[in-house]
Every structure is written in structure tokens, then in C-alpha cells.
């Protein structure tokens, strides 16, 4: 059973990954922080990233960005 400490760590890692994803979007596209946040939070990857049961949040932000980009390509 996963405890409260695990949930706190997961929340921290998810928040960190999200902030890094926003930075990557800004660096790659030159868009505003608002546009980058919208892209990240509306990404098809978002529900999976926020699901603590699948442990996707433990992956590196760089890997998550590549995965997010691939998800967006398949949805386009």
C-alpha cells in the first residue's frame, strides 16, 4: 500500500515534470508561458502523467517531452 509520503513525492515529481515541460515548450517554440502551459495541460499525455498509479511521473522530463510531442503528432 502506498502511503502519504509516496503521495507527497509523486505530487512533487509531477509538479516538477510539468514545470520542465512548460520550459521545453517555450524553448522549442518561443511561445508565451501561457501558451506553453495551455499546450502542456491540454496534452493527451496529461491524464497519464497525473495518474500516480502508472508511475509515468518518475520518467525524466526530457523523455516526457518527447512522449508528449509524439502523442500530439498522432492526434493531429
C-alpha positions as CSV (number, residue, x, y, z in Angstrom):
1,X,0.0,0.0,0.0
2,X,1.3,3.4,-0.9
3,X,1.4,5.9,1.9
4,X,1.1,9.6,2.4
5,X,4.8,10.1,1.9
6,X,4.6,8.4,-1.5
7,X,1.8,10.7,-2.5
8,X,3.8,13.8,-1.5
9,X,6.8,12.6,-3.5
10,X,4.5,11.8,-6.5
11,X,2.9,15.2,-6.3
12,X,6.3,16.9,-6.2
13,X,7.6,14.9,-9.1
14,X,4.5,15.6,-11.2
15,X,4.8,19.3,-10.5
16,X,8.5,19.3,-11.4
17,X,7.8,17.5,-14.6
18,X,5.0,19.9,-15.6
19,X,7.2,22.9,-15.0
20,X,10.0,21.4,-17.0
21,X,7.6,20.5,-19.9
22,X,6.5,24.1,-20.0
23,X,10.1,25.3,-20.2
24,X,10.8,22.9,-23.0
25,X,7.8,24.1,-25.0
26,X,8.9,27.7,-24.5
27,X,12.5,26.9,-25.6
28,X,11.4,25.0,-28.7
29,X,8.6,27.3,-29.9
30,X,9.3,30.7,-28.4
31,X,5.7,31.0,-27.3
32,X,4.5,32.7,-24.2
33,X,4.3,31.0,-20.8
34,X,0.5,31.0,-21.1
35,X,0.6,29.3,-24.5
36,X,3.1,26.7,-23.3
37,X,1.1,25.9,-20.2
38,X,-2.0,25.5,-22.3
39,X,-0.2,23.1,-24.6
40,X,1.1,21.0,-21.7
41,X,-2.1,21.0,-19.7
42,X,-4.2,20.1,-22.8
43,X,-1.7,17.4,-24.0
44,X,-3.0,13.9,-24.4
45,X,-0.2,12.9,-22.1
46,X,-1.6,14.9,-19.1
47,X,-4.1,12.4,-17.7
48,X,-1.4,9.6,-17.8
49,X,1.2,11.9,-16.2
50,X,-1.2,12.8,-13.3
51,X,-2.2,9.2,-12.7
52,X,0.0,8.2,-9.7
53,X,-0.8,4.5,-10.3
54,X,1.1,4.2,-13.6
55,X,4.3,5.9,-12.3
56,X,4.9,7.8,-15.6
57,X,5.9,10.8,-13.4
58,X,9.1,9.1,-12.5
59,X,10.4,9.4,-16.0
60,X,12.8,12.3,-16.9
61,X,11.1,15.5,-18.1
62,X,13.1,15.2,-21.4
63,X,11.6,11.7,-22.1
64,X,8.1,13.0,-21.1
65,X,8.5,15.9,-23.6
66,X,9.4,13.6,-26.4
67,X,6.5,11.4,-25.4
68,X,4.2,14.4,-25.3
69,X,5.4,15.5,-28.8
70,X,4.7,12.1,-30.2
71,X,1.2,12.0,-28.7
72,X,0.5,15.3,-30.2
73,X,1.7,14.1,-33.6
74,X,-0.6,11.1,-33.6
75,X,-3.6,13.2,-32.6
76,X,-3.0,15.7,-35.4
